C-alpha cells in the first residue's frame, strides 16, 4: 500500500499544527465561509496536493447519508439567462462541497417530470428548479416527500415552497411607463407561457402602466403563449400587418425580444424609427445590437447564489417552519431602441 493512501485529515493537521476541523473546512471549500485565512488555505491545499491526498467522498457521503450532489432543472440551457443562473449555482454549490447535475427540460412538462424522477433516483441532496409547469403539483409532491427544494425565477405563489425571483411586476411597469413617457400609446405586449407567475406578473405590470397613465388598454395587443423565439416571431409578423400597427413592443423575455427583432427586420422596418422595443432581461449582446436595446435587467448572478444558499440551509437545518420568498429588484437600462414620438419632442 502506498504511503499517501494512509494519509488522513489528521496527518495534514499535525504537519501544519492546526485542527482537523480547519483542514476539513478548507478541503470542503468552506474556507471563506469560516473566515479561514488565505495563508492557511494555501498551506492546507499545498500539503494535501504534495501528499496526493483525496478525501473519500463516497465514505463521507455514506457516513453523513448524503450524495453531496444537487439537482438543477432549467427550461433552456441555450438561453443566456438560464445559463448564467446555472453557472452561478454551480460556482456557489462548489463552495459548500456540492456537485451539480443539470437537466434541460426544453420547456416541456413531460421532460421536467422525467428529470425530477431521474434526480430523485440519483439521490441528490436537494433540488433547484425553474419550472415550465403551470401549477407546480409535481414539485409539491416531491417536496412533501422530504426533498429539499428551491424554486428559481418561475415560481408558484400558491405553493408553500421557498423561491427567489425578480420583481417582474415593477420591472414591467417601469419599462412600459418609459414607452408611454416617450409618446407611445399603441403598445403591443408579447407575452410568454400563459398562467405562469412570471408571465402574469409582467403582463400585470404592462396593464398597470396603462392604468396609471389613463390610457385605454386594447386587449388584442396582448399576444403570444410561449417564451420561445418562434412564438414571438409569428406574433410580431401578425402585429405588423394590423390596420393600425403598434408603435412599440414590450417583450416579456430576451428570447421573445429576439423573435420580434427578426420579424421587424424581415419587414424592412427600422428600430426605433419605425417601431420601438423594450425587452425584459439584459443580455451581453443588448448594448451591441445595430440599435442598442432598452432592457429591464435582472440580477441573474445573485439569483443563482441566493438559491444555493437557501437550499443548503434547508438541507443543513431541515427547517421548514417558514417559506423564504425573495424578490430581487430590477433595473431599467435606457438605450436607443425607444423613439420619442411626442409631438413636442
BELNOR-V787273 format. One record per backbone hydrogen bond with DSSP energy under -1.0 kcal/mol. CO is the residue of the C=O (numbers start at 1). NH is the residue of the N-H. If there is no record, write none. Layout:
co->{CO | CO}
nh->{NH | NH}
This chain:
co->{3 | 4 | 8 | 9 | 10 | 11 | 12 | 13 | 13 | 19 | 20 | 21 | 22 | 23 | 24 | 25 | 26 | 30 | 31 | 32 | 37 | 38 | 39 | 40 | 41 | 42 | 43 | 44 | 45 | 46 | 47 | 48 | 49 | 55 | 56 | 57 | 58 | 59 | 60 | 61 | 68 | 69 | 70 | 71 | 72 | 73 | 74 | 76 | 79 | 80 | 81 | 82 | 83 | 84 | 85 | 86 | 87 | 88 | 89 | 90 | 91 | 93 | 93 | 94 | 99 | 101 | 103 | 105 | 108 | 109 | 110 | 111 | 112 | 113 | 114 | 115 | 116 | 117 | 118 | 119 | 120 | 126 | 127 | 128 | 129 | 136 | 137 | 138 | 139 | 140 | 142 | 143 | 148 | 150 | 151 | 152 | 156 | 159 | 162 | 163 | 164 | 165 | 166 | 167 | 168 | 169 | 170 | 171 | 172 | 173 | 174 | 175 | 176 | 177 | 178 | 179 | 180 | 182 | 186 | 186 | 188 | 189 | 190 | 193 | 196 | 197 | 198 | 199 | 200 | 201 | 202 | 203 | 204 | 205 | 206 | 207 | 208 | 209 | 210 | 211 | 218 | 219 | 221 | 223 | 228 | 229 | 230 | 231 | 232 | 233 | 234 | 235 | 236 | 239 | 247 | 248 | 249 | 250 | 251 | 253 | 254 | 255 | 256 | 257 | 258 | 259 | 260 | 261 | 262 | 263 | 264 | 265 | 270 | 270 | 276 | 278 | 279 | 283 | 285 | 286 | 294 | 295 | 296 | 297 | 298 | 299 | 300 | 301 | 302 | 303 | 304 | 305 | 306 | 307 | 308 | 309 | 310 | 311 | 312 | 313 | 314 | 324 | 326 | 328 | 331 | 333 | 337 | 342}
nh->{6 | 7 | 12 | 13 | 14 | 15 | 16 | 17 | 18 | 23 | 24 | 25 | 26 | 27 | 28 | 30 | 29 | 34 | 36 | 35 | 41 | 42 | 43 | 44 | 45 | 46 | 47 | 48 | 49 | 50 | 51 | 53 | 52 | 57 | 60 | 61 | 62 | 63 | 64 | 66 | 99 | 125 | 101 | 128 | 103 | 130 | 105 | 79 | 83 | 84 | 85 | 86 | 87 | 88 | 89 | 90 | 91 | 92 | 93 | 94 | 95 | 96 | 98 | 97 | 70 | 72 | 74 | 108 | 112 | 113 | 114 | 115 | 116 | 117 | 118 | 119 | 120 | 121 | 122 | 124 | 123 | 71 | 150 | 73 | 152 | 140 | 141 | 142 | 143 | 144 | 147 | 146 | 127 | 129 | 164 | 154 | 159 | 161 | 151 | 326 | 153 | 328 | 168 | 171 | 172 | 173 | 174 | 175 | 176 | 177 | 178 | 179 | 180 | 181 | 182 | 184 | 183 | 341 | 247 | 248 | 250 | 223 | 252 | 196 | 200 | 201 | 202 | 203 | 204 | 205 | 206 | 207 | 208 | 209 | 210 | 211 | 212 | 213 | 215 | 214 | 221 | 222 | 189 | 191 | 232 | 233 | 234 | 235 | 236 | 237 | 238 | 239 | 240 | 242 | 276 | 188 | 278 | 190 | 280 | 257 | 258 | 259 | 260 | 261 | 262 | 263 | 264 | 265 | 266 | 267 | 269 | 268 | 274 | 275 | 249 | 251 | 296 | 286 | 288 | 293 | 279 | 333 | 281 | 331 | 300 | 303 | 304 | 305 | 306 | 307 | 308 | 309 | 310 | 311 | 312 | 313 | 314 | 315 | 316 | 317 | 318 | 163 | 165 | 167 | 297 | 295 | 277 | 345}
